[in-house]
Amino acid sequence: MTRAWVLHPDIRKNEHRRAAAPALEEAVALAKALGELEVVGQEIVPLPKPQPGYLFGSGKVEELGQRLKANDVELVLIDGPVTPVQQRNLEKAWNCKLLDRTGLILEIFSDRAATREGVLQVEMAALSYQRTRLVRAWTHLERQRGGLGFVGGPGETQIEADRRAIDEQLVRLRRQLSKVVKTRGLHRAARAKVPYPIVALVGYTNAGKSTLFNRLTGAEVMAKDMLFATLDPTMRRVELPEGPEVILSDTVGFISDLPTELVAAFRATLEEVLEADVIVHVRDISHAETDAQARNVEDILTSLGVDDERPRFELWNKVDQLEPSTAEALRTKAAREDHIFVTSALTGEGLDAPLAAIAETLRGAVSEEEIRLGHNEGRKRAWLYERDLVQDEEMEEDGVALRVRWTARQRDDFGRL
């Protein structure tokens, strides 16, 4: 086990900074999620503003260095962004390895990704991150290498050669990923033939999505009390009580300050949310920062392009971890809202009501209709056939009559063409 020390820089200059104590607690949970680390110390470091060379002031760097040495620390985890220069300088000053928040989350994702798509996305994110940090890896930046003109040319520095190698690897990975994404597109087209409405579970990491998914589907998705227990999207067919059959989708958990590299790389993983007919936002209502976590999830959904018109339900989960009086007050509050339900995915408490509400929303979601298109509307006709929505077709004098079977969501998408 690697001995690790977690630091949360509480930067006063940052108006949007998170509350320091819960942020440090989350950073420690991230460290423990990696599994290979023994967290031997943790602390909040008040910081008026980041110093360009070392992040912290010289006195604080020396003070922390003595503490790290006294505890035989091998790895320092800084809960926030650290520039390549700051990382290199602090590693020299403290004589140990250092990871910032992005690097730690990448390590966790790399450790957890199980599907081919997940592995490729993590590799791409890691390479994008690594490309910006070559200044730390190479101390011989002035060294130049010869070349044959067509391989970078004479005078190419080592860092340029390494960047080019990373860029070439990224191109190869994107090519492989596009094939995997195409396969997922074919799977979606196959589902469209039925078609089943999609219900996507979203929420902050460790909110209880996978526990809920397992309870509703009987699946055995990894569900542990740790951050990022689920990385790869999992989908199962479920028959709602007195409702339609649906595809239930379990997605990767969100987290505040998610690295930009990962937002881009996991966009394909989260595309099931964009396709969903209903979104179920699972919240850990027992967490001290539950409101901040909920805002973070909503911000990410907005950035993904999920519109406000999509039916959404909120599950205030983990009510079993609250005091009875607190739980009762929450039930009273939730009862005033049609889309909010107090539940426990672990015990099954309170799940009947949201399932009935989802079923009611989706009832009649799949319908057959007859539509007519003119001869000049070939693009719309092609769109319907691409999704296997056409059940029958008859040519008419002024166009074509189509009998289609689709969900309300597909009908809306068609209307926007």
FENJO-V876368 format. One line per field, one symbol per residue. ss: DSSP state (A for helix, B for strand, O for the rest). A space follows every 50 residues. Layout:
# FENJO-V876368
ss->???
This chain:
# FENJO-V876368
ss->OBBBBBBBBBBOOOOOOOOAAAAAAAAAAAAAAAOOBBBBBBBBBBBOOO BOOOBOOAAAAAAAAAAAAAOOOOBBBBOOOOOAAAAAAAAAAAOOBBBB AAAAAAAAAAAAOOOAAAAAAAAAAAAAAAAOOAAAAOOOOOOBBOOOOO OOOOOBBAAAAAAAAAAAAAAAAAAAAAAAAAAAAAAAAAAAOOOOBBBB BBBBOOOOAAAAAAAAAOOOOOOOOOOOOOOOOBBBBBBOOOOOBBBBBB OOOBOOOOOAAAAAAOOOOOAAAAAOOBBBBBBBOOOOOAAAAAAAAAAA AAAAOOOOOOBBBBBBBOAAAOOAAAAAAAAAAAOOOOOBBBOOOOOOOO AAAAAAAAAAAAOOOBBBBBBBBBOOOAAAAAAAAAOOOBBBBBBBOOBB BBBBBBBAAAAAAAAOO
